[in-house]
């Protein structure tokens, strides 16, 4: 349980190589249960520690085993900074940390990078965006990269408490906000993240120390899927970083015909709700072999 600056403790697993340290570290910060089959961090950690790196996996604030309120993007910059400081001060660490992860786990990397922490040396954001919020991923012409209803459903399902809520809103309601209010009433809980993005937007809360592109540049490997629901937003981020002095020469790209779950287009007809990697061993094997 790693203590943050306000006293909240975040549940954290540490995997170390079977060799003398100190080690460079790969950090993953996620809201999807660090010990779940869905994120298969035990498989990832085994591969990464075999290469000589330590691995740290952490449930973000308010999720699963971590303390505090599930605030979503508002908490990740400072919590990321404090976690990096804890790693750098650990006896098994050589002070160098890279971050890795998909979707929200990619956003936590941008949030940590925005603080300019000296221990952070590289990031690998996958299928994600710097503007991860229900009404924030909007282009200059006012058109949303991500439909707000889709993002709002994510906030309802994943950010109304420590665990996943599998209820679906009634998409036939008009206005659609009434559908989400009905779901919050049925659950007896609300999503703070929803409240500060939909009815009462609070600007600037994601990056209290300033936007990532204004911080110290770090090498960045962007992993994008053509069929990912965040592809447009992520590609827009890449263009932004590639045009930002300091960041521009440190941008790298891996792009393939995959979706948000990293399933390849060739597998589209065989991978479904009952054969996803969180329930099917064959699919998990394919994913962990790539």
N, C-alpha and C positions, 0 to 999 in steps of 0.2 A: 504494500500500500504506500504509494509515493505521495508525499505531502506537497500540495501546491501553496502558493503564497498566502491564500486566504484560509489555510488550514484544512481544506477539503482533500481527501486522500483518493488517489486513483489506482485501481487494481492493475497490477503490472506483472507480466511474466518475463523472466530473463533466461535465455538459452545461451550457454557458453560452449565453445569448442572443447574437445577433449585434448587440450594442449595448454602449456603455460601462457599466460597473458603478458601484458595487456593486449586488448583487441580493439580494432575499429568496430563500429556498431551499426547495424541496420535497425531503424526504428519504424514501427507501424502503429499508428494511433487510429482506433476504429470504434464505431458504435454498434457493431453487429455481433458481439460476444466473441472475445478473443479466443475462447476455447471451443467454439462451435465448428462443426464439420463444414458449414457454409464457407467460412474463411480459411479453413484447413491450414492454420498457422503452424501446427505441429509439423506438417509436411514441408512447408516453406522453411521453417527454422532448421530442420534436419539438413536440408540442402545447403543453406547458407552457412551454418556452423561448420559443415564439412569443408567449406571453402576457407575457413579460418576467421570468420567474423562472428561477433556476438550478435544476438538478436533480442530486441526488446519489443514486446507487444502489449498494448495498453488499451483497456476500455476507457473511452472518453468520459468526461464528467456526466454523472447522472444516468449512465447506461450500464446495465448488467450488474457487475460487482463493484463498480465505482460509486463513491459518495457524491453528494451534491445534487443540484437540480439539472435536469436535461435541457440545457440552454441552446444546444446546437452551435451554430457558427460563431455566436457571440463570445464563446469561452475559449476557442481553440488557439488564438495567438499567445495569450499569456500561459495557458496550460502547456502548450508546446514548448515555449521558452523554458519553463520551470522543469519540464521533463528532460530537456536537453542538458540543463545545468546539473540535474541529478545524475544523469549518465556520465557526463564529463568528470564529475567528482568521484565516481565509483572506482574502487581499486582495480577492477578488471578492465577499465576503459583506457584507451590511449588518447582520448579527447577528441577523436574524429567520429562524426556521426553522419550517415546518409539515411534518407527516408524513402519509403516505398509504399505503394498501395493504390487501390482502385476507388473511383467514385468519391464518397465522402472522405475516404482515407487519402485520396489525392488532395482534397481541399485542406486537410489538416497539415499537409506539407507546405502548401502556399501560406497558410496562416503562420506556421513556424518560421518560414523564410522571411515573412514580413517583419519579424522582430530583429533580423540581422544577427542572430546568435552566432558567435564565432565558432562553436563546435559543429555547426551544420555545414557540411562540405559538398553535398550533392543531393538532389531529389529526383524521384522517378514517379511523377504523377501520371496515373492511367485513367482513361475515360472519365474525365472530371472537368471542372471549371473553377476559375478564381472567384466567380460570382455565383456561389451555390446558395440560392435562395428563391423563394416563391415569386417575388416580383423584382428581382435584381438582374437577371440575365436578359437585359433588354438592349437591343442595338441602338445606335444613335438615331435611327429613323423611328424609334418607338415600337418596333416589332420584337416580340419576345423570342429569344432562342429556345426557351423551354416553356411550353404552355403552363400558365400559372396553376391550372387545375391539377396537372400532373405533379407539380412540385408540392402543392398544398396536400394532395393525397399522401405524398411521402412524409410530410410533416405530421399528418394525422396518424399514419401507421407506425412510424418509427420514433416519434418525438413527443408522445403523450405520457411518457414515463420510462422506466428502466428497460422494459421489454417490448417486443413487437406486438402491435395490435393488428390482427388480420382482417378486421372489418373493412368493407368497401363502402364509400359514400353512395348515396342515391343520386346517380348522375342525371336523373330526369328532373331534379329540383331546379326551380328558377325563381330567384337567382341562386347560383350554385353555392354561394356562401351559406345559404340556409341548410344545404346538405351537410356541410362540415359542422355547423353549429348543432345540428341534430345528432351527429355522431359524438361530439364532445359531451353533449348532455347524456347520451346513452352510456358513455364510458365513465362519466362522473369525474373526468379529468380533462385538462386542456394542454395544448402545446404552446409553451411560451414562445417558441420560434415562430409558430403560426401567428400568434398575436402581434408580434413586432415586425411582421412582414406583410400581412394581409390587411387587417383593419387599421392598424396604426404603425405605418412603416417608420423604423428608426434607422436613419442613414448612418453609415460609418462604423457600425458596431462590429463588423467582421474583422477589421484591421485597425485596432486602436493605436498601433505604433506607426501606421502608414501603410500604403499599398505595397504588395510584394515587389513590384517593379521599381519602387523607390528605395528598396533596401539593398544591402550588399549582395551582388550577384553570386549565384552558385550554379555549377553545371547542372543542366536539367535535361533528362531524357523523357520526352513526352511519348506516351503510348496511346494511340488513338485507334478506334474501330470505325470502319466506314458505316456500319449499321448501328452504332451506339446512339442512344437518344441524346447524349451530350456532345456528339461529334462537332456540330456547328460551333457550339460555345467553346469547346476545347481548341478547335482550329483557329478561332478568333483570338484566343489567348496566345497561341503560338505566334501568330502574326504580330501581336502586340509586343511580346518579349523579343522577337526577332528585329523589331524596330527600335528597341530601347538600348541606348548606349550602356556598355558594361555587360548587359545580359545577352546582347545579340550574338557574340561569338561562342557562347556557352550553351546554345540550344541544339538539341539532337532530337530526331524523330523516328519512331517505329510506328508504322501504320499498316493495318491488315484488314481483311474482310471479316471482321468480328463484330459482335454486338456487345451490349453492356455487361453481359455475363462471360465475355471472352469465349463464346462459342463461335466457331468458324462457320461461314456460310455453307460449306460443304456438309455440315452437320445439322442444318436447319430443320430437315424433315425427321430427324431421329431424336433430337433433344427437345423435350417438352416439359410440362409441369411435373410429370411423374418420372422423368428421366434426367432431371437436372443433377448437377454435381453434388448437391447436398442430399440426394437420395439414391443416386445410382453409382455403383462402384466403377463401372466401365467409363462413364462420363468423367468422373473424378480422376481416373487414371489418365485419360487423354489430356485433361487440363493440366495435371501436374507433370506430365511428360514433355510439355511444350515450354 
